[in-house]
Amino acid sequence: MRQNRKLSLIIVLFVATVTRTFCESPSEYRYDYIFFDNSPMKGDYFYTKADYTSPSWLKNARCRLPVVDRAFSPGNALELTYVSSDEGDWYSEIQYHRLRGNDFFRTPDVLSLQLFLTETMAADALPHVAIRYRDKTYTHRLKLSEYLKDKRPDTWHQVRIPLKDFGVEDLNDANIHTLAAVAFYPGAKDGKQHTVYLDDVELLPAAQTAATALKAPLLKGVKAYERHIDVSWTPQTSGRIKYYRIYRSQDGKTYEAVGIRRPWMNRFTDFVGETGYKAWYKVTAVDDALNESPASQAMEATTYAMTDEQLLDMVQEAHFRYYWEGAEPVSGLARENIPGRSDMIATGASGFGIMATLVAVERGFISREEAVARFTAITAFLEKADTYHGAVAHFIDGKTGKAVPFFGNKDNGGDLVETSFFVQGLLAAHQYFDGNNEKEKNIRRKIDTFWKGIEWKWYKRYPDSPFLYWHWSPDQAWVIDHRLIGWNETMITYLLAILSPTHAVEPEMYYTGWADRHKTGQDYRIDWGKTDDGAQYINGNTYYGLKLDVGVSNGGPLFFTHYSYMGLNPHGFTDRYTNYFHNNQTIARINYRYCVENPGSYTGYGPGCWGLTASDHAWGYRAQEPVERLDNGTIAPTGALASFPYTPEESMSALKNYYRNYGHFLWGEYGFRDAFNLSDNWCSTIFMGLNQAPITVMIENYRSGLIWDLFMSHPDVQKGIKKINHIQ
């Protein structure tokens, strides 16, 4: 998969998750294998299938099961309404959605589900159940009624079916993902309509271990914003908490459960959808045996109208929180995504998070003292992290500093692009922590040591190479064999290689490598762009009324205009072909105009819903572009919001639309979830390290230029820019 080079290696690596390694540190969090607990969106649930032939019938929306508000674990459940007739048939399944980095599981023994009977019904009218494998084969089909001891209507019943009864045994982390769906079939064909609700469909260990002496959680705070209220609490450390249950009251007396949060996140966002909404909150802890602790103390807050400036503060703080509360605790650096691997950090995302943390200090979200403590931990981690001719790996174990080959065995060495994203943040931090006290001096010293130790020249591979190479493996050398050629997200890699005070490459490599216009560069661009437009680095064509100086096709995904320019100020960088603020702004406007015209007729696209870029999507990771063949209706909020410096009015329109109109499913504890698709009624359930920080950082660059000013003020950056300008 990596050898296709359809975009750039970063996209291919994100897609090539099938070769993930399962090595782990002993403390990696073990998830439960959950087919369904809640749907982010109302209507129908994307990861289901519903089909029937008359005169049988199965209620569905777009061949998917409906979502209902009644639930065992709030907020919702799935509805199974059916008619089973002698002739005809129906079938439904709830599919497992594999999340990035959810790779380690508690060994399961039972299929557990919560079942709500809406009526008194004959036991044999209940559906039959099986498990579908990924290869489209099925386990034994079992009668649900035989595992339902209590058949009272109007209440929830837990059904636990031993996996051995299905013929499933010996599950482990390597083979559990062969279980693709829980399937339901007609029971007795009585010709009558029946309705049951399904919730918490998951594979669990047989033992329902009760946590010892569950204590009431301690609320840390309840804080209101324009249309949502954040509830936070202190995590419990004794026993295994299955989840926390959040209760809300509008009168301070009568409470109802409104949501749950798994134990890796000690915060809940309640999107109430209006201003002037006053609410009280309590939180309980629930263990594996479904025992519930006493409730916490109550706290209240009231939503209020916010100005544009307050909205920007709110958005910046929430996205920064990913890197603060969500960081790997030993290294202090960013996880790849949440939920995901708990011990593994992503170096590129960590560099972005470093810049977001500097913004947080300036905006008063955290104190300078707190930031100094965090950067002291980060720079101490740098001293023990494995390096490969100075570069670090794409993924690193945050506790040991060892490389994690998350994308396969070849991904086990120095990643020059991720290193450059990381260094972009470190150089900005070097300039920010300018105090004369010993702590800040120590931060600067350690950043200097790391920066000066990167052997950029080594990554030329050959002494006379015109290109830098992406990756080097200590045991497989240059096996990935990927030259870095623009236009894409890797400009910062060439610039830092030229800026290095110790291991610099020749300034001419900017034009022989990054902006190469010879056959190698042309073939590379044509291969992933599927067009001659921009094959020679320069473009010159007009798209949607806008002339594009540089870029393949009509500019590509928007992260090309973000990742290299979070520290590097594009206003101040002009090469032979263009000024990069002007060029990036053109790409953002092309992206905007494409979405407004909406040639694919996707639901929601328009002036307040735009920004095609790389993100999570319904079945993996993908880069969306403003061309029809590379657009499936998925929008990532980071596309428009990290473009604030280029398109402030259009970006603010998107921010307000995403928050005010889509916030009930899109806004969460770390800001906007990674992506959504209104045409498919789908929303990502993860927050992603590469996409949260660019929102915080680029909004700040729009507001104050803070990170641009810091990075550009570094002495090595100033000298290096002069080197490049000298060869114009």
Phi, psi and omega in degrees: 000320182292334186286347183288329177053043184290332176233275171212168188300330183297322180289316181297319180296321179296324182285327189278054182279350183292342182258021182301144172277153179252015176294147185209160169273157186301338185265003179307136181291135178257118183276165164270150183274095191257122174277323178202134164230319176206150174259130178297332186240149176280176177097259178233156183262123188303319187270048174223165175223138179219128183211151178204162169234134182293151009275000169293165183204147176222121179297132181205164172231114181057038179066028175230159180286142178288152175260135179238153183287330180293131186209157171280309174251109187299151013262349185209175179219181179252143180259131174239095177250126191212157169234122180252112182247160180303320175255151186088177184198167170214160182208141175215153175214151173248118190268146173282127177258111183283121179265143178305126174081356173274077192248349185236133190226151168294137182295119185269154176235340185224152163270120181246139173210154174262130185236129178246122177266125181272356185203164169282123185219154177298138184301323184285355175278349177293153182294162167265160187222146174214174175244131178266136174274164180297334180274012176079007172269169187230157172282184171301147177265129185241155177275120180301324185298331183288348180247005180255103184284324184246123184247026176295139177280170175060034174206161179270139178234133174275127177249127181234117183245120178302134180296332179295335177292332175280346187090019182254124179215167173058048176279144175213181184298332183281332184244354185298331181286359172287345177274108193260333185196154169260123187252143179237142182226167177296144168269230178298134184269080185267357178073008181257157177272131178230152177228129170230156176247146182238137179211158175049059179271112190203160173262130187225158169296154182295320183285127176262083187288127177273134176290143181287125173046066176303128180258157176294131176300155178256114178291134175267326181182156172229118186231130182261150175233207185291312184226013176215163179231129178265133177241128180229151183214165178277128182294149175269142184250347181265130179077169179262116178274127176287311174195165171261141178250131185253132180245143179234146175227144176258356178234000181080005183235308184261121184247145172231147179287130183241353180179169174231158172222133178291159192291352178279356180225113184260052183201146178225134176255119178256104181274102184272342170084009180206161175268160180072020182264116180258134181212150174252149183226145169226157180227140173237164174250142181237132181264183183296332178275007179068021169286143184244136180286168167300158181281152174293175169295160180265146172222154183228160177201162182228128179291157184209156179294140183237145175285170177300320180295321178293322177298319179296318176302314182301314182292316180298316182294316183297318181287327174298326184303332177305320186270349181259293179287329185268005184289155170294128195288333182281308182281335185076012185254177194273136170286158181297312174203162180230124357288150181185208178291134186275330183266344188269131175253153176251122189290320179297311178300326179294321176299320178295319180294326175301315179294322178297326180292324175297320176300318183299323178294312182297327181272357177081016178287327174223166179273162176297323180297320178296318180294320179299317179298318180294316181288334172296319177292318181298312183289331173293322178296323180302328182290335182254349181291140176296138175233159184230094191054043175090335180277156178254165179285162176300313181235139184224143172288120186291344180267325185255338184082005181274149178295143174245112181282067188299327182260021177117166188297337178284341184269054189236022182219210183287128177249105189291327181289311178298323176299319182291324175297320180295314182293326177306317177290319182297320181293325175295319179295323177304319181283331183286316182274078187257013182290158180272358179285160187295326182296315182285327174298319181295321176300314181296318181299315183289326175295317178302315182299315180295311182302315183283348180270355182281122184268077183302323181299325180303324185280009166284338180075309178241145182303324183257017181294136174277355186239153162272154178247146190292317196218143172228132181254137181292337180244352181232007176053236188263038188302327181285328168054052182243112176286146176269117182224130178276162017263124173195213186270004194257015178304320183299333180294313178296318182297315180294324177298324178284329184281343187306132178279351186237325186225045186289147169269169182293137178304331180298341180295341175303319182267331179278338182250284182304306184259031180305134181243012181269188189300320181301312179294319180297314180298320179300311183292320179296324183298312182270336180275341183055035179199157173278348182298118180081011182298331180263027183076305174287153182242284175087356179274165179250130179231128180051039177079011184236128179277125181257119181286311186227137176145149178274143185057228179256028172123334178084187179292154188290341180295342173300330181267359183250305195299319181278352189240021175282323173259313178293121181278111183292339175303322187261015180235114179230129176251200182297338194250333184190167164266133191280342169291313179300317182293316179295321178297320177298316180298318179296320180290324175299315180300315179298312183294324176300313182293326177294317177290326172053063183296338178272359179055044179277143180298132173095331182305140179163194184302332180255009183213095186202173175111079182273127184203190180274136182193175167300148167218185194304327184232030177153222181230137187205149174261119176270141177227160179280052170225144191300323184289344181243028181226120178242016178093005181269128179245132173255123180307329181299334181302305181283321189284327175282357177264012182309318180297333184269325187221067188299318181290316180293324179290320178294323176299318179294317180304311182294321179294313181299317184283309188282324184260330182246003187299334182297336174242338190263332184268134181218199189294331179247034180093215181284138173295165196297322185195166177206162179218104183289330178295327180260001184053050183232142172220138177299148176255010180243158166252140187241134184300325180287341187251342181284310186296320179304332177294309179299313188288313184287331171296320179292321176298325174292319186282318187224346185072016189306304186289322174303313182297318182295307182299314184291342181276350180296133184304321181292326177293315180300316180293320183292321178299322178296323178299317182290318179298331183294337182256017179301000000 
